[in-house]
Amino acid sequence: YGLVGGVAIDHTGEALSKDTLKMCQDCQAVLLGAVGGPKWDDPRAEVRPEDGLLALRKGLGLFANLRPVKVFPQLVDSTNLKPEVIKGVDFIFVRELTGGLYFGRPKRQWQTSRGRRATDSMTYSEQEIERIVRVGFELARGRQKKLVSVDKANVLQSSRLWRQVATEVAAEYPDVELEHMLVDACAMRLIQKPVYFDVLVTENTFGDILTDEASMLAGSMGMLPSASLAGVPQEGVAIFGMYEPIHGSAPRRAGLNMANPIAIILSVAMMLRYSFGLIKEAQTIEAAIDEVLQGIYRTYDIMDEGKTKVGTKEMGDLIVGKVGG
């Protein structure tokens, strides 16, 4: 294994060393843990844990982040929304990962005679937009054949280009319905009627915010996996990817046998599906989780009345038992 994020800073002074990056580049896939924690939260620090994550994405060419959001029927009472609102929710977000505000230049902060100023640049090329939109279309083609492209084309030039390119790519997918939606309207629709969505595609910053919002539909971040891919997912094609749960390091739960392991287990299922082409094996893991949730056992974050609370190890063992059974 390699070190990245806060622990890498402690050991090497870097959030991502060249050796760790090279090790990842030589693999078929990467399974990633959380990178940060309160110890490294100083915004004035020259090196931050998140720098390692951004460097991994860039160094591995991971331009497409897939975040499925599925509400298990057994957990409809575990969220803050009404069961009738979230029942049947099953969609996937496709977020562009290597462009936009997080990587655009210029990006700097400076002092002026009138005080401090800062700037970030939301920059996208036609090629960057085309490849991420194509990921959305390919996924939609294998699902309900409906793709929502999220932008802010009424204000931003980069979003106007995004909408133009998405429309052009749509001509290659006549079997998929494309809908353009402004990001603020999407944020509202995710809460009002989340079942409306099947596949959504959007740029980096919008995707970062919207996927965290969407995660609450499932009742807990501990239920949601993610995949960051270096190619367009197509049947029969293995793609290099990095896989991780969407939640952070949860330092208050560390060492207490409390954290929900389902998100990381589902991330492994995604790894088997996209990077190794092991579809049946991925489905076996997903079915095992579904079967366990049909029973009485819950981790603390999805606990409900009449259920039995178990820890990280116990939940993991229950799922392994169903996989083996």
C-alpha positions in Angstrom: 0.0 0.0 0.0 1.0 3.6 -0.4 0.5 6.7 1.8 -1.6 9.7 0.6 -3.0 12.7 2.4 -2.4 13.6 6.0 -0.4 10.5 6.9 1.8 11.0 3.9 2.5 14.6 5.0 3.5 13.3 8.4 5.9 10.7 6.9 7.3 12.5 3.8 6.3 16.1 4.0 4.2 15.6 0.8 0.6 14.8 0.3 1.5 12.4 -2.4 5.0 11.1 -3.1 6.4 10.2 -6.5 6.9 6.6 -5.3 3.2 6.3 -4.3 2.0 7.8 -7.6 4.2 5.4 -9.6 2.9 2.4 -7.6 -0.6 3.4 -8.4 0.2 3.9 -12.1 1.5 0.3 -12.2 -1.7 -1.2 -10.9 -5.0 -2.1 -12.5 -7.0 -0.3 -9.9 -6.6 1.7 -6.7 -8.7 1.3 -3.5 -8.5 4.6 -1.5 -9.2 5.4 2.1 -9.8 8.9 3.5 -7.1 11.5 3.1 -7.7 14.1 5.8 -8.7 14.8 9.4 -8.7 17.7 12.0 -5.0 17.4 12.5 -4.3 18.8 9.0 -7.2 21.3 8.8 -5.2 24.5 9.0 -6.2 26.5 5.9 -2.9 28.4 6.0 -0.8 25.2 5.6 1.4 25.1 2.5 0.6 21.3 2.1 -2.9 20.0 2.7 -4.2 16.4 2.5 -6.6 17.3 -0.3 -3.5 18.2 -2.5 -2.7 14.5 -2.6 -6.2 13.6 -3.8 -6.1 16.2 -6.5 -2.6 15.0 -7.6 -3.8 11.4 -7.8 -6.7 12.4 -10.0 -4.4 14.4 -12.3 -1.5 11.9 -12.3 -3.7 8.9 -13.0 -5.9 10.7 -15.6 -9.1 10.1 -13.6 -11.5 12.5 -15.3 -14.8 10.8 -14.5 -16.2 10.4 -11.0 -19.2 8.0 -10.7 -21.4 8.3 -7.6 -24.4 6.0 -7.6 -27.2 7.0 -5.2 -29.6 4.2 -4.4 -32.1 4.1 -1.6 -32.5 0.6 -0.3 -36.2 -0.1 0.4 -35.2 -1.3 3.8 -33.8 2.1 4.7 -36.5 4.5 3.5 -37.2 5.5 7.1 -33.5 6.3 7.8 -33.4 9.7 6.1 -34.8 13.1 7.0 -37.1 13.0 3.9 -40.5 11.5 3.7 -40.5 7.8 2.6 -42.8 8.6 -0.3 -40.3 11.1 -1.7 -37.2 8.8 -1.7 -38.9 5.5 -2.4 -37.4 4.1 -5.6 -34.5 6.5 -5.9 -31.7 5.0 -8.0 -29.6 7.3 -10.0 -25.9 7.9 -10.8 -23.9 11.2 -10.9 -21.1 11.6 -13.4 -18.8 14.4 -12.2 -15.9 15.8 -14.2 -12.8 15.6 -12.1 -9.7 17.2 -13.6 -11.0 20.6 -14.9 -13.0 23.6 -13.8 -12.3 25.7 -10.7 -10.2 23.2 -8.9 -7.5 23.1 -11.7 -8.1 26.2 -13.8 -5.4 28.9 -14.0 -4.9 31.6 -12.9 -5.5 30.6 -9.3 -4.0 32.9 -6.7 -4.4 35.2 -3.8 -2.6 38.6 -3.6 -2.4 41.9 -1.7 -3.5 45.1 -3.3 -3.6 48.7 -2.0 -7.3 48.2 -1.3 -6.8 44.9 0.5 -6.5 41.2 -0.3 -7.9 39.7 -3.5 -8.2 36.1 -4.8 -9.2 34.5 -8.1 -10.0 31.0 -9.4 -10.7 30.1 -13.0 -13.4 27.8 -14.3 -11.8 26.7 -17.5 -12.9 23.9 -19.8 -11.9 22.7 -23.2 -14.2 21.1 -25.8 -12.3 17.9 -25.4 -12.7 17.7 -21.6 -16.4 18.3 -21.9 -16.9 15.8 -24.7 -15.3 12.9 -22.9 -17.2 13.3 -19.7 -20.5 13.9 -21.4 -19.8 10.7 -23.4 -19.4 8.8 -20.1 -22.9 10.0 -19.1 -24.4 8.9 -22.4 -22.8 5.5 -22.2 -24.2 4.9 -18.7 -27.6 6.2 -19.7 -27.7 3.9 -22.7 -27.4 0.9 -20.3 -30.0 2.2 -17.8 -33.2 4.2 -18.5 -31.8 6.1 -21.5 -32.3 9.5 -19.9 -29.4 11.9 -19.3 -29.6 15.2 -17.4 -26.7 17.6 -18.1 -26.3 20.1 -15.3 -24.8 23.6 -16.0 -25.2 27.3 -15.4 -25.5 28.4 -19.0 -27.6 31.5 -18.2 -24.5 33.0 -16.5 -21.2 31.2 -17.2 -19.4 31.0 -20.6 -17.9 27.7 -19.6 -21.4 26.3 -19.1 -22.5 27.7 -22.5 -19.7 25.7 -24.1 -20.7 22.7 -21.9 -24.3 22.8 -23.2 -23.2 23.2 -26.8 -20.8 20.2 -26.7 -23.4 18.1 -24.8 -26.0 18.8 -27.5 -23.5 17.9 -30.3 -22.5 14.6 -28.6 -26.2 13.8 -28.2 -26.5 13.4 -31.9 -24.4 10.2 -31.6 -26.9 8.8 -29.1 -30.4 9.1 -30.6 -31.7 6.4 -28.2 -30.9 8.6 -25.2 -33.0 11.6 -24.1 -30.9 14.6 -23.2 -32.2 17.3 -20.9 -30.3 20.4 -19.9 -30.9 21.7 -16.3 -29.5 24.7 -14.5 -27.6 23.7 -11.3 -29.9 25.6 -9.0 -32.9 23.9 -10.4 -31.2 20.6 -10.1 -30.4 21.2 -6.4 -34.1 21.8 -5.7 -35.3 18.9 -7.8 -33.0 16.5 -6.0 -34.9 17.2 -2.8 -38.4 17.7 -4.3 -38.5 14.7 -6.6 -35.2 12.7 -6.6 -36.8 9.7 -8.4 -37.0 12.0 -11.5 -33.3 11.4 -12.2 -31.5 8.4 -13.7 -28.1 9.7 -14.9 -26.7 13.2 -14.4 -23.5 14.7 -15.7 -21.9 17.9 -14.6 -18.7 19.8 -14.1 -16.3 19.5 -11.2 -17.5 22.1 -8.7 -21.2 21.6 -9.3 -20.7 17.9 -9.0 -18.8 18.1 -5.8 -21.7 20.0 -4.1 -24.6 18.2 -5.7 -23.3 14.7 -4.9 -22.9 15.6 -1.2 -26.5 16.8 -1.2 -27.7 13.7 -3.0 -25.8 11.5 -0.5 -28.3 12.4 2.2 -31.1 10.7 0.2 -29.6 7.3 1.1 -29.7 8.0 4.8 -26.0 8.1 5.4 -22.7 8.7 3.6 -21.7 5.3 4.9 -23.9 3.8 2.3 -22.4 5.4 -0.8 -19.5 4.3 -3.0 -17.7 6.0 -5.8 -15.5 5.3 -8.8 -13.0 7.7 -10.5 -12.3 6.4 -14.0 -9.7 7.1 -16.6 -11.9 6.1 -19.5 -15.4 5.7 -20.9 -17.2 2.7 -19.3 -18.2 0.2 -22.0 -19.3 -3.4 -21.8 -16.4 -5.8 -22.0 -13.8 -3.1 -21.5 -11.7 -2.9 -18.3 -10.9 0.7 -17.3 -8.3 1.9 -14.8 -10.0 3.4 -11.8 -9.7 4.6 -8.2 -12.4 3.5 -5.8 -13.4 5.0 -2.5 -16.4 5.7 -0.2 -17.7 9.2 -0.5 -17.4 9.8 3.3 -14.3 11.3 5.1 -12.1 9.8 7.7 -14.6 10.2 10.6 -11.9 10.7 13.2 -14.4 10.6 16.1 -15.3 7.0 15.1 -11.7 5.8 14.6 -10.9 2.6 16.5 -14.4 2.3 18.0 -15.8 -0.4 15.7 -18.6 2.0 14.7 -18.2 3.1 11.1 -20.5 1.7 8.5 -18.3 -0.5 6.1 -21.0 -0.7 3.3 -19.7 2.2 1.3 -16.2 0.8 1.0 -17.6 -2.7 0.2 -19.8 -1.3 -2.5 -16.7 0.6 -3.8 -15.0 -2.8 -4.2 -18.0 -4.0 -6.1 -17.6 -1.1 -8.5 -13.9 -1.9 -8.9 -14.7 -5.5 -9.9 -17.3 -4.2 -12.4 -15.3 -1.4 -14.1 -11.6 -2.3 -13.7 -11.7 -6.1 -13.8 -14.9 -6.8 -15.8 -16.2 -9.2 -13.0 -19.8 -8.3 -13.4 -21.3 -11.4 -11.7 -18.9 -11.0 -8.7 -19.9 -7.4 -8.3 -23.6 -8.3 -8.4 -22.9 -11.0 -5.8 -21.5 -8.4 -3.4 -24.4 -6.0 -4.0 -26.9 -8.8 -3.5 -25.2 -9.8 -0.2 -25.6 -6.3 1.1 -29.2 -6.1 0.1 -29.9 -9.5 1.8 -28.2 -8.4 5.1 -30.2 -5.1 5.1 -33.4 -7.2 4.8 -32.6 -8.5 8.3 -32.4 -6.8 11.7 -28.8 -5.6 11.8 -27.8 -2.0 11.3 -24.7 0.2 12.0 -25.3 3.2 14.2 -25.8 5.6 11.2 -28.7 3.7 9.7 -30.1 2.4 13.0 -33.9 2.3 13.2 -36.5 1.2 15.8 -36.7 -2.5 16.3 -33.3 -3.2 14.8 -30.1 -4.5 16.3 -27.1 -2.3 16.3 -23.8 -3.8 15.2 -20.3 -2.5 14.7 -18.0 -2.3 11.6 -16.6 -5.8 12.0 -19.9 -7.4 12.7 -21.5 -5.8 9.6 -18.6 -6.8 7.5 -18.8 -10.4 8.7 -22.5 -10.5 8.0 -21.9 -9.4 4.4 -19.0 -11.8 3.9 -21.2 -14.6 5.2 -23.9 -13.8 2.5 -21.2 -13.6 -0.2 -19.8 -17.0 0.8 -23.2 -18.5 1.3 
